[in-house]
Amino acid sequence: MSRTKIALVTGANRGIGYEIATGLGALGHRVGVGARDETRREAAVEKLRAAGVDAFGVPLDVTSDQSVTHAAELIERQAGRLDVLVNNAGISGETGPGWAQDPTTLDLDVVRTVVETNVIGVIRVTNAMLPLLGRSASPRVVNVSSSVASLTLQAGSDSKAGPIMAAYSPSKSFLNAVTVQYARQLAGTNILVNAACPGLVATDFTGFQGPRTPEQGATTPIRLATLPDGGPTGSFFEDDGVLPW
């Protein structure tokens, strides 16, 4: 079996996901670029390869059972196992002025759509990839979350609370809760499961508003994807350390 570590990053065709793929590739991982859009996916793969990364495209819509199943089959054929899964794909949902989602007027379809991608999509992908992760000597699962998932920060006056986002923020809180459940279920195995906050990053996701670059946003996910054996599991991290739930 090849010693080259195999990684899958969802939503890897741009922004933070692309930089996570870049960083893992620079560390010697062979990286599957998971993305829905074929043109953007293949452009990202070509760009990564030009930078020296051993990258391959993985057609992947996290909201589709069939797409996720096919993605697992593709990785099975390409590599036979998976060492790192980074669940990065996510959406904010429709927002109003100031990038806000008012809970008192929120369209329930927006909530459903956001949860389908940000939570159910992660469960769908993770469960499909678990058999492949089980073949790894040191499997790692990283769920890309946000400080706005923190109930502690949201209920306080901390600047990290951000705008009121009644669909997006709770979806990330839900994701954090799911992360803990996976860590509990997989306790005693060598699979480490953690949540990562990339910080407020200037990407198209944020309308290019934010003090951090995509490269900076990728730092914590990459660190968690490459944790040593016996490292933490079921925790929520940012660059400066553990975030409160």
N, C-alpha and C positions, 0 to 999 in steps of 0.2 A: 504494500500500500504506500502511495506517495506520502512523504512527510510534509509536503506543501499544504498549508492550512487553506481550507475552502470557506469562503464567506458569502452570504447572501445579504444584500442591503436592499430593502424595499424603498420605492420612491427615490431611486439613486440616480436618476437622469439629470438632476439639477440641485442647486442649493446645498443644504447641509448633507443630504444623502449622498450627493456626488462627492463631497469632500470627505465623508466617512469612507467611501469606496476608494478614494485617492489615498487616504492615510493608511488604510489596511493594505492596499496594494504596495505602498512604499515599504511596509513592514514584511513584505514577501508573501502575503495572502493571494490566492487566486480568487477573484471577486466576481460574483454574479450580480449583474446590474438589473435589479427588478424594477420594471416600469410598464405602464399600460401602453403609452404612445410609442409605436414602433420607430418612427422617425427620430424622436428625441432619445429613445433608448439606444439606438444604433449609433447616433452621433456621440453620445456619451461614451459608449464602448470604444469608438474610434479614437476619441480624445484621450481616454485613459490609456489605451494601448500606445498611443504616440508618446505618452509620458512614461512609458516603461512598465505599466501595470498589466498583469495577466488577467484581462477582463473578458467576460462573456455575457451576452444579453440573455435575460430571463423575462419573457413576456409574462406580466403579472398584474392582474386586477384583484386586489385584496378583497373586493366585495363579491367575487365570483368563485363558487365552489369548484367549478370546472377549471377555471384559470389557475387556481392555486394547486389543484391536483396535477395539472399538466406541468406546472413549475417544479413540483417535487419530482416528477418523473424525469424532467429534463436534467435536474441536478444529479439524480440517480445515475443517469446515463453519462453525464459529463465527468462526475467525480466519485460517485459511489458512497459519498458521505457528506456531512456538513459539520464544520467546526464552529462557525459563528453565524448567528442570525441576528440581524439588526432590523427591528421593526420600526422603520422610520416614516413610512408613508402615512400621511395624515392630512386632514382638511380642517379649516376653521368654520366652514358654513357661512351662509349669508350674514353679513353684518350691516349695521346702520352707521350713522355718522359717528366718527371717533372710534371706529372699529369695535363698536359695542353691539351687544345682543341683550336687549331688554327682556327680562324674564316675564314681565307683565303683558308683553305683546308678542311674544315669541311664537313663530310658526312651528307647530309640532313636527311638521315634515322636515324642517331644518335639523331639529334634534335627532330625529330618526336617521337622517342621512349622515350626520356627523358621527353618531355612535356606531353606525354600520361600518364606517371606514376606520375610525380611531380605536374602537374596542373590539367589535365582532371580527373585523378584518385581522386584527392581531391574533385573536384566538384561532381563527381559521388557518392562518399561515403557520403559526407556531405548532399547532397540532399536526398539520400536514408534514412539517419538517422534523418533528420529534424522532421518528424512526431513523432518519439520516443523522441527526444530532447524536443519537444513541450509539452510533458507530465511531464517534470521535473520542479521542483520549481526553480532551479538555474542552468540552462544548460550552459555549457561552451564548446567552440570549440577552439582548439589550433592547428595551422598549424606550423609544424616544418620547419623553413626556415634556413637561414644562413646569416652571415654578408656579404658574397659575393653577396647577392641579392641587397645590398645597392648601388644604382647608385652614391650616394655621395662619398662613400668610393672607389668604383671601378674607378671613374674618378679622384681620388686624388692619393696621394703618401702614404696613410696610410698603415701600415703593414697588416691591415685586408683585403686589396684588394686581397691578395693571387695570385695564378697563373691565367693566362688567361684561362678561361673555357667557351668557347663561346656557349656551350649547357647548361651546368649545371647552371652557374650563372644567365643567363637570365631566365631560368625556375623558379628559386627561386624569381627573380624580378616579374615575371608573377604571381607566387603564392602570393606574398605580395599584388600585385594589386587586385587580386581576394579576398584576405582577407578583404581589405578595402571595396570592393563592398558588401560582405556579411554583414559586420558591418553596412553599410549604410542601406541596405535593411531591416535588423533586428532591426534597431534603434527603440526604443519604446517598444521592447519586453524585456524579461529577459535573452535573449541569448547573451552572450558576446563572441566575436570572435577576436582572436589576433594571431599574428605570433611570434614565438620564435626562437632565435638563440642559439644553444647549445654550440657554440664555436668549436674550432678545437679539436676533440675528437679522442683518439687513439682507433679505432675499425677496423674491417676488411674493412669497407667502405673506410677508409683513409689509408689502408695498415698499420694500427697500428702506424701511424705517428700523433703526436699531443701532446700538453702538458696537456690536460685535460682527466680525466677518464670518462667512460660512466656515472658513478654516478653524477659527476659534470655537465656533459652535460644535465642530466635529470632535473637539479634544476629549471631552468626557465620554461620549459614546465609544470612541476608539479605545480609551483606557479601560472601560468596562468590558469591551470585546476581547481584550488581551490580558485579563486578570490572571494571576498565577493560580495554580491549584490551591484550594483552601481559602480562596479570597471570599469577600462578602457576597451574600446572596439575599434577595428580598429587601433591598435597600434602594434609596432614592438619592442620587448624587448630582451635584453641579461641580464646577471646577474647584470651588473652595471647600468642598467636602459634602457632608450629608445634609440634605434638605429636610425640613419637618414635613410630616404628612399633613 
